[in-house]
Structure formats: structure tokens, C-alpha cells
Amino acid sequence: MTYRTLPLTDLPGIPDGTLVLLTGTYARSVTGATLRDGNAIIELSGEPFDWSPRHDTRLDIWGQIWNGPAPRLIVHNARLPGDVRRHPHTSPTVPAGTTLTVTARVQRVGADLLAVTPDRHTYLLRGHDLPDGYHHLTGTLINETPPLMHVTSHHDLSRAMLPPTEVPHE
């Protein structure tokens, strides 16, 4: 699956669940965040995966569209236009027994260690006791439902995550 690049004005005709890349001005308010381009606006659910954009910044944002009674974009990640360090990609869909590599936010939830990718795929992890943070993980998918990954190697990216490009104040 790939992300479709679309203008905000085309979103009402797009089926729920479609992966899209949109460009507009990001704005925060007390009630949440939006992306606006001209007269078109969409509510955003969630935050970008690996950074927090500033209010009133022009961004490329990608995620999954839901056009129901309250249209919204479930945010996967974002970048400043022209930033080549971040780009839309989806987590691999593979059968059990397959080796896969993902970048994910690792966190402990109760007794479980979870890895959540930018496109919100969640894997239960086995094989290593990793610290919370961003990791590049390689492992074997042991089970598809729930997704269970036996980690064979990992690289802690928490200290290596690239900071977002700074936006000059005008």
C-alpha cells in the first residue's frame, strides 16, 4: 500500500481507510489540531510519529483518512515540505515465519513490550528487553494475530533521531 498525494479539497470523495499525503498549514488549538489549505480543513487525530511541529507551519502530513460524520486524518507522520529525511512508508504485511525490519516506538505496557510503527501497526515483542524509545528492529514474525515479533537485532535510535528542520521566525 502506498500513500496517495491529494489536495484537501478532494478528501470528501475518498473512501475511509485510504492512506493519503496532504499539504497544508498545521494549527493547534485547545480542542486539537487541524490542517488547512485555502478553505479546506481537516481535523487531525494523533501526533506525528517522531516530532512535534510548530503551530501555523506549512507541512506535508500523511496518514489514514476517515470521512465519517466527523472527517479526520489519523496522523502517521509529518515533515516540512522538501525534508528528505522523513517520507511516507507503510509497515510490511508478511505471513508468520517471515523476517521483517521496522522502525518503531518501543514502550512497556504492563508486562508486555510493544513496538508501534509510524503507521500505527503494533507488535508484541519477544527476545530482547528493550528500553522505551525509538528503535530499528529486525525479527521474525511468530504470529499474525496478535502480531508477535521475536526480535533478533535492534538499534536504539532514541539519541540518533534527527531533529526537525527549524522553521525561521518571520
Secondary structure as UniProt FT lines:
FT   STRAND          4..5
FT   HELIX           8..13
FT   TURN            16..17
FT   STRAND          19..29
FT   TURN            30..31
FT   STRAND          32..37
FT   TURN            38..39
FT   STRAND          40..45
FT   TURN            55..56
FT   STRAND          57..66
FT   STRAND          72..79
FT   TURN            81..82
FT   TURN            96..97
FT   STRAND          99..109
FT   TURN            110..111
FT   STRAND          112..116
FT   TURN            118..119
FT   STRAND          122..126
FT   STRAND          133..143
FT   TURN            144..147
FT   STRAND          148..156
FT   TURN            158..160
//
